[in-house]
Amino acid sequence: MTHQDFIPKLKDHILPRIQDMLRQETSQETSCNIPQPTRSAMQYNISNRDSIFFKSDRMYRHHLARFNYTTYDVRRSQDVVNPNTTHRDIMLLANDCEEGVDGGTKHPFLYARVLGIYHVNVIYTGEGRLDYTPRRVEFLWVRWFEYDSRRSVVWPDMQLDLLRFPPMAAQGAFGFVDPRDVLRGCHILPRFNKGRARVDGVGLSRLARDAQDWSRYHVNRYVFNWL
């Protein structure tokens, strides 16, 4: 994702979310005419992105994101994700997230590395607008993992799902995630015997930190606690 693509793609991500927020605010009104935010609507009404404005042209970055989840013994716990540490990988349900590079596989989950945690105060002026009050929209900027196999491994396979990063220039290599779609943090292990992805240690992006990429990764599905 180039610098020129960042804001347009971000607005494409925010558009259905802000429309949904407005719909919820007017859920009791039968006269609400906000269009349903479907993927097809996004594609064919892409000019609606011009109806989204960031208050004061500002975007706010955060150091931490906290995700509550239910443990296996039905207790409440919390994961803390920090893009500047090794605690920066997250998992999502594949059916709940359309932006991942593996949307067509038979795997139940998607995995991503968080590059940034942000929020913007959005003013929406498109169809179905209620007012010009800015509304806070939070999002994660992520780099997607992709599966090295089209099939999710099962217990008799005696192995872990294998991941890798797609090429930096690949469509869908980067994206935006609604924090509400995150299940929890996860434990992604390098497959050390495959070595580094870049032998010379020279990366293409300081933000993505791809100079330190490994060729393959394992999903450590059996150990999720970082402590």
C-alpha positions, 0 to 999 in steps of 0.5 A, a space after each residue: 500500500 503506497 502513501 497515495 493509496 492509504 487515505 482512499 483505502 481508509 475511507 473505503 473502510 470507514 464508509 460502511 462503518 460510519 453509515 452503520 453508525 448513523 443507521 443505529 442512531 436512527 434505528 427507531 425512525 422508519 424514515 431512515 434512508 441510509 443505504 445498506 453498506 454492502 461490498 457491492 455498494 462500496 464498489 459501485 458508489 466509491 465516490 461516496 468516499 468524498 463525503 467523508 472528512 477528518 476533523 481538522 485533517 487529523 489522525 490520532 495514533 495510539 500505543 496500545 489496544 486492549 481486547 477482552 475475550 473469554 478463556 477456555 474455562 469461561 473466564 474473562 481475560 484481556 490481551 494487550 497489543 503493542 505494534 512496537 513489541 512482539 505482542 502485535 499479532 491478532 486473529 479474526 474470524 474469516 467470515 467476519 472480515 472481508 479484507 484478508 488475503 485468504 478470504 476464499 480458503 477453508 480456514 476458519 481464522 485470519 491472522 494479521 500483524 498490527 502496524 498501527 492503532 488509530 482513530 479519526 473523528 469523521 464528519 459524514 456529508 453523504 446520503 443519509 447524513 444526520 448532522 455535521 457532528 464528528 463521530 469517532 471511528 477506531 481502526 487498526 492498520 495491519 499487514 495480513 498473513 496468508 496461509 501456505 496451504 488451502 486446507 486447515 490442518 487437523 489433529 491427526 496431521 500432527 502439525 501447525 498451520 503454516 503462514 507467510 507474508 504475501 509480497 509487499 506489492 500484492 493487492 490485499 497485503 495491507 489493510 484496515 480492521 475494525 477493532 470489534 472484529 478482533 477475537 484476541 491476540 495470538 502467538 505466531 512463531 517463525 519457522 526457523 529452519 526456513 530462514 529469513 525472507 530477506 537474506 541481505 537483511 534489507 527491507 522495503 518498508 520501515 513501517 512494515 519492518 519487513 527486513 526482519 521477516 521470516 520465510 514461513 511462520 507457524 500458528 501456535 494455536 495451543 499456546 496463547 498466553 504471553 505471560 
